[in-house]
Each structure stands twice: as C-alpha cells, then as structure tokens.
Amino acid sequence: MSGPRLRWTRDLEAASREAADAVALIARRRGLVDVAYSVMDTPLGGLFVAATRRGLVRLEFPDVRLDDILEDLSEAISPRLLEDPRGTEKIRRELDAYFQGRIHRLRTPVDWSLTSPGFSRRVLEATAAIPFGSVSTYAHVARLAGSPRAARAAGNALHDNPVPIVVPCHRVVPSGGGIGKYGGQEWRKAFLLDLEGALETDAPAPRPRRDRMDR
C-alpha cells in the first residue's frame, strides 16, 4: 500500500480516533462514564487499566481476555464502561515512569470496590505499605492483617489482587526462599523485583534480597 491509498487509510484512522475522543469527552462531561479503561504497552506486555471517579479499580495482564474483564467490571461496578485513554492518563503516566525507573512510588488512589472488606482487604492494605525495593513474607503480611497463622489465605488474597503493581503483591515472597507464585506469571514477578533492585541476580536461583520488612 502506498501513495494516495496509504494517506487515505491514515486519514481514516485519525478521523476515527478523533471521533472516539469526542464521544469520550461528551460522555465524561455528561457523567455517563462510571469506568474508563485503556490498554497500555509495558515491558510486561499490554496492561489493562481501569479507573473510576474514586481511583484505579483494576489492572490486568494480557493473560485474561478483554471481553472477560469488561464483563466482570460491568457486573461488579457498572455497565457504563468506556474505552477512554484520557480517563486513565494519570495512572498510565505513573506506570510509564515506574517502568523507566524515574519514580519509586505510585501515588494514584485505589478504588477498593472489587475487594470485600475483611481479611483480604487488610492483606492488600498491608501489602500496599511495603516500600519499593523491599520484600515481606506471606506470614508477615498475614500477621499484619490480624491472622498470624493465615499465610496461605494471605497468598490467596494476593492472588486475587485486582490492582497488581500498584498494590505490590510481587513484593511478598515465601519464608522458605524463592520468589513464590504470581498471578501474572513468575517471570513478571522476577522482572518487577529485579527492576526494584530487590532480587539477587547472581544467586543460583531467583531469590529476593531480605530487608527490614521480612520479619
């Protein structure tokens, strides 16, 4: 494809984007959007980002089908979903800066609507407090959440974390060594720990560097 046909295709794509942006703008102004979403490119693959007026409500790795994510959000939050990059711009900028190593803390507010109050919420809140470059253990997080013997349940809560990276479940590792399982696949967990300088890359097997959080 070349010449006039290529220019026509590009013009059509640009017009389509402008029309979509105009629809999103009108919907935002009229309060018709409860959940704005977009997909951004990251070193871990395409990351689905969804936000409400309260804050970030879901991040999802590309292993989950987009239709399934949207169906879940429609049932759990609202059917008024709209693909709207402007509505997720702040968190996408923060994530870009995080992956580039320019910031060490993601400050975007979290909408906890997809997490029931109770032990699971407390586990995620304790995990959110683990600093950049640090690791903790499932047992320690369970203790902070009020159930010292519930390390396995803490692991289950972290597996269901609706906003990974922002609530950094990758910073929670087994007491016995290794990096442990990860809902977004273990290689992504290793990548994030390495990005934050929390991984002993010269070890025979991936192993998190211990610090004050891991007690």
Backbone torsions as a table, in degrees:
resi	resn	phi	psi	omega
1	MET	NA	131.2	-178.8
2	SER	-157.0	173.1	174.8
3	GLY	64.0	-141.2	-175.9
4	PRO	-57.1	-37.4	-178.6
5	ARG	-64.0	-41.9	178.4
6	LEU	-64.0	-43.9	179.1
7	ARG	-63.6	-38.3	178.9
8	TRP	-63.7	-41.1	179.3
9	THR	-64.0	-43.6	179.1
10	ARG	-64.9	-41.1	178.0
11	ASP	-61.6	-40.2	180.0
12	LEU	-65.5	-42.2	178.9
13	GLU	-64.1	-41.7	179.1
14	ALA	-64.6	-41.2	178.7
15	ALA	-64.1	-38.7	179.2
16	SER	-64.7	-42.2	178.4
17	ARG	-63.9	-42.5	179.9
18	GLU	-63.3	-40.4	178.7
19	ALA	-64.6	-42.3	179.1
20	ALA	-64.3	-40.5	177.7
21	ASP	-63.6	-39.1	-179.9
22	ALA	-65.9	-41.7	177.9
23	VAL	-62.9	-43.9	179.9
24	ALA	-62.5	-41.0	179.8
25	LEU	-62.5	-45.7	179.3
26	ILE	-62.5	-43.9	-179.2
27	ALA	-62.6	-41.2	178.6
28	ARG	-63.8	-46.0	-177.6
29	ARG	-63.4	-32.2	-179.0
30	ARG	-90.5	3.6	178.9
31	GLY	67.6	32.2	-175.4
32	LEU	-95.9	-1.1	-177.4
33	VAL	-112.2	119.2	175.2
34	ASP	-96.0	-30.5	179.0
35	VAL	-135.1	117.2	174.0
36	ALA	-98.5	140.3	-178.9
37	TYR	-141.7	160.7	174.1
38	SER	-160.6	170.7	176.7
39	VAL	-121.6	127.9	-177.9
40	MET	-116.6	150.2	176.6
41	ASP	-81.4	134.0	176.9
42	THR	-141.1	168.2	175.4
43	PRO	-62.7	-14.7	179.6
44	LEU	-97.6	4.8	-176.9
45	GLY	107.8	-177.2	179.5
46	GLY	-67.1	122.3	-176.9
47	LEU	-106.5	121.2	177.2
48	PHE	-78.6	131.2	-178.1
49	VAL	-126.7	126.9	178.5
50	ALA	-132.0	138.3	-177.9
51	ALA	-137.8	147.9	172.4
52	THR	-111.9	-174.9	177.3
53	ARG	-65.2	-25.1	179.8
54	ARG	-77.7	-30.6	-177.6
55	GLY	150.5	-165.6	179.5
56	LEU	-64.5	127.7	-177.8
57	VAL	-112.2	-25.2	178.7
58	ARG	-158.9	137.2	166.9
59	LEU	-122.4	140.1	-177.3
60	GLU	-145.2	136.8	176.4
61	PHE	-77.5	163.1	-173.1
62	PRO	-70.9	2.8	178.4
63	ASP	-71.1	-19.0	-178.1
64	VAL	-101.8	135.1	-179.0
65	ARG	-65.4	138.9	-179.1
66	LEU	-58.4	-42.9	-179.4
67	ASP	-59.9	-37.7	179.9
68	ASP	-68.4	-39.9	178.2
69	ILE	-62.7	-47.2	-178.1
70	LEU	-64.5	-37.2	177.6
71	GLU	-64.4	-42.8	178.1
72	ASP	-61.8	-45.3	-179.7
73	LEU	-65.8	-37.6	179.3
74	SER	-62.0	-40.8	-178.5
75	GLU	-76.8	-38.5	-173.4
76	ALA	-87.9	-30.9	-175.4
77	ILE	-113.3	-67.0	-176.8
78	SER	-172.2	146.5	175.0
79	PRO	-76.8	-5.0	-178.9
80	ARG	-86.7	73.1	179.5
81	LEU	-101.3	145.6	177.1
82	LEU	-149.2	132.1	172.4
83	GLU	-69.9	114.6	-170.6
84	ASP	-150.2	90.0	-179.6
85	PRO	-55.8	-33.0	179.5
86	ARG	-63.5	-34.3	-178.7
87	GLY	-72.1	-14.0	179.2
88	THR	-119.5	13.3	-171.8
89	GLU	-61.8	-41.9	-175.7
90	LYS	-62.1	-49.6	-178.0
91	ILE	-68.4	-34.2	178.7
92	ARG	-65.5	-38.6	176.8
93	ARG	-64.3	-41.8	178.8
94	GLU	-63.5	-43.3	179.6
95	LEU	-65.1	-40.4	175.5
96	ASP	-57.7	-45.1	-179.4
97	ALA	-65.7	-37.6	178.1
98	TYR	-63.0	-49.1	-178.5
99	PHE	-66.1	-26.1	177.8
100	GLN	-85.3	-1.6	178.9
101	GLY	77.5	15.3	-176.7
102	ARG	-88.0	-21.8	175.7
103	ILE	-134.3	153.9	-178.8
104	HIS	-115.7	1.4	-179.6
105	ARG	-141.3	129.9	176.3
106	LEU	-95.8	118.3	-171.5
107	ARG	-99.5	0.4	-177.5
108	THR	-62.3	137.7	177.4
109	PRO	-68.5	152.3	-179.6
110	VAL	-108.9	134.1	170.7
111	ASP	-92.6	114.6	-174.3
112	TRP	-88.0	18.4	-173.8
113	SER	-58.8	-26.6	-177.7
114	LEU	-90.3	5.4	178.9
115	THR	-123.5	125.2	-179.3
116	SER	-72.5	144.5	175.6
117	PRO	-60.9	152.0	-179.8
118	GLY	124.4	-153.3	-174.3
119	PHE	-57.6	-46.2	-178.2
120	SER	-59.5	-43.2	178.9
121	ARG	-64.3	-40.8	-179.7
122	ARG	-65.2	-36.6	176.7
123	VAL	-61.5	-46.6	-179.0
124	LEU	-66.6	-37.0	178.6
125	GLU	-67.1	-39.2	176.4
126	ALA	-65.5	-39.1	179.0
127	THR	-65.9	-37.4	-179.9
128	ALA	-62.0	-21.8	-177.9
129	ALA	-88.7	-5.1	179.5
130	ILE	-70.9	124.7	-175.0
131	PRO	-70.4	158.7	173.2
132	PHE	-55.2	134.9	177.9
133	GLY	81.8	1.8	-179.9
134	SER	-112.0	162.0	172.1
135	VAL	-132.6	155.2	172.0
136	SER	-130.1	-178.0	179.3
137	THR	-116.9	162.0	177.5
138	TYR	-59.4	-39.9	-179.1
139	ALA	-65.1	-41.5	-179.1
140	HIS	-67.1	-42.3	179.2
141	VAL	-64.4	-40.2	177.7
142	ALA	-61.1	-40.1	178.8
143	ARG	-64.5	-42.8	177.6
144	LEU	-63.1	-30.4	-179.7
145	ALA	-83.3	-0.4	174.0
146	GLY	99.1	4.9	179.8
147	SER	-135.3	84.0	-173.2
148	PRO	-57.2	-26.9	-176.6
149	ARG	-96.5	8.5	-173.1
150	ALA	-104.5	43.2	-178.7
151	ALA	-61.1	-40.6	-179.4
152	ARG	-66.3	-41.1	177.9
153	ALA	-64.2	-34.4	176.2
154	ALA	-64.0	-39.5	176.7
155	GLY	-61.7	-40.1	178.2
156	ASN	-64.4	-41.1	178.7
157	ALA	-63.1	-39.4	179.6
158	LEU	-70.9	-32.2	176.8
159	HIS	-62.5	-32.5	-178.3
160	ASP	-93.9	9.8	179.6
161	ASN	-54.8	118.1	-177.6
162	PRO	-79.0	-11.5	-177.3
163	VAL	-133.6	64.5	177.4
164	PRO	-59.6	162.3	-176.2
165	ILE	75.9	-56.6	177.2
166	VAL	-68.2	-47.1	165.1
167	VAL	-97.1	100.0	-161.8
168	PRO	-78.9	73.8	178.8
169	CYS	-65.0	-16.8	176.1
170	HIS	-66.7	-15.7	180.0
171	ARG	-87.6	4.5	178.5
172	VAL	-107.4	125.8	-172.7
173	VAL	-132.0	164.2	178.4
174	PRO	-68.2	150.6	177.5
175	SER	-67.1	-28.7	-174.6
176	GLY	-84.3	-0.5	179.5
177	GLY	113.2	168.8	-176.1
178	GLY	79.0	175.9	-178.0
179	ILE	-97.1	-16.0	178.3
180	GLY	81.1	-179.0	-177.7
181	LYS	-79.5	165.0	-179.0
182	TYR	-154.1	131.8	-177.7
183	GLY	-59.8	-29.8	179.5
184	GLY	-93.0	21.9	-177.7
185	GLN	80.3	142.6	-172.0
186	GLU	-63.9	-31.8	-179.1
187	TRP	-64.2	-30.7	177.2
188	ARG	-70.8	-38.0	177.5
189	LYS	-62.8	-44.7	178.2
190	ALA	-61.8	-40.3	179.1
191	PHE	-61.1	-46.7	-177.2
192	LEU	-65.9	-42.5	178.4
193	LEU	-64.2	-39.0	178.1
194	ASP	-67.7	-40.4	177.2
195	LEU	-57.6	-36.4	-177.2
196	GLU	-90.0	1.1	179.6
197	GLY	73.6	23.1	-177.4
198	ALA	-104.2	10.9	-176.7
199	LEU	-119.7	133.1	175.3
200	GLU	-81.1	93.2	-173.7
201	THR	-71.7	-16.7	179.6
202	ASP	-92.8	4.2	179.4
203	ALA	-76.1	154.1	178.4
204	PRO	-57.7	-35.2	176.5
205	ALA	-131.3	151.6	-179.6
206	PRO	-52.9	127.1	-177.4
207	ARG	-144.2	129.9	-179.7
208	PRO	-72.8	144.4	176.1
209	ARG	-76.8	126.6	-176.5
210	ARG	-76.7	151.2	177.0
211	ASP	-153.4	-165.0	-172.7
212	ARG	-65.0	-24.2	-178.4
213	MET	-73.5	-22.3	-172.8
214	ASP	-94.5	74.2	179.5
215	ARG	-131.2	NA	NA
